[in-house]
Amino acid sequence: MKEGTTQQLLNSMFRIQKEWEEHFNELVTRAQLQAITESMYNELVRVARESIELLTQVQPGDTIPKEWGTKRDELVARAKEFIIDD
């Protein structure tokens, strides 16, 4: 091991500590983004399930009630929240 001055050792320790803090902050950010992604995915699955349930209520030849159209519009609006337009 190379001999170094106390100041050199301290500088090295501070540099390593800074790198460690940067990695830690990156990990925290990634964990937060993962939590947001999971939450959005779960909500999108709920929208999909509700949409499937709504669609299976109507058969060819049925008269579509106004409430069905209102629910459809609500589900479409919720689904559109997940679409990112450029």
C-alpha positions in Angstrom: 0.0 0.0 0.0 1.3 3.4 -0.9 2.1 5.8 1.8 0.2 9.1 1.7 -0.3 12.2 3.7 -3.2 12.5 6.0 -4.6 15.2 3.6 -4.4 12.8 0.6 -6.2 10.1 2.6 -8.9 12.5 3.6 -9.3 13.7 0.1 -9.6 10.2 -1.1 -12.2 9.4 1.6 -14.2 12.5 0.7 -14.1 11.5 -3.0 -15.3 8.0 -2.2 -18.0 9.3 0.1 -19.2 11.7 -2.6 -19.3 8.8 -5.1 -21.2 6.6 -2.6 -23.8 9.4 -2.0 -24.3 9.8 -5.7 -24.9 6.1 -6.1 -27.2 6.1 -3.1 -29.2 9.0 -4.5 -29.5 7.3 -7.9 -30.8 4.2 -6.2 -33.4 6.2 -4.2 -34.5 7.9 -7.4 -34.8 4.6 -9.3 -36.8 3.1 -6.4 -39.2 6.1 -6.4 -39.6 5.8 -10.2 -40.3 2.1 -9.8 -43.0 2.8 -7.2 -44.6 5.3 -9.6 -44.5 2.9 -12.5 -46.0 0.1 -10.4 -48.8 2.4 -9.3 -49.6 3.5 -12.8 -49.5 -0.1 -14.0 -51.9 -1.2 -11.3 -54.3 1.6 -12.2 -54.1 0.8 -15.9 -54.9 -2.9 -15.1 -58.0 -1.7 -13.1 -59.1 0.4 -16.1 -58.6 -2.6 -18.4 -60.6 -4.9 -16.1 -63.4 -2.4 -15.7 -63.5 -1.9 -19.5 -63.7 -5.7 -20.1 -66.5 -5.9 -17.5 -68.4 -3.1 -19.3 -67.9 -4.5 -22.7 -69.1 -8.0 -21.7 -72.4 -6.5 -20.4 -73.6 -5.6 -24.0 -74.5 -8.2 -26.6 -75.2 -7.7 -30.3 -78.7 -6.3 -30.7 -78.9 -4.9 -27.2 -80.0 -1.3 -26.6 -77.2 0.5 -25.0 -78.3 2.4 -21.9 -77.2 6.0 -21.3 -75.3 4.9 -18.1 -73.2 2.5 -20.2 -72.1 5.4 -22.5 -71.3 7.5 -19.5 -69.2 4.7 -17.9 -67.5 4.1 -21.3 -66.6 7.8 -21.5 -65.2 7.7 -18.0 -63.0 4.7 -18.7 -61.8 6.2 -22.0 -60.8 9.4 -20.1 -59.0 7.4 -17.5 -57.1 5.3 -20.1 -56.1 8.4 -22.0 -54.3 9.7 -18.9 -51.7 6.9 -19.5 -51.0 7.9 -23.1 -48.0 10.2 -23.5 -48.2 12.3 -26.6 -45.1 13.9 -28.0 
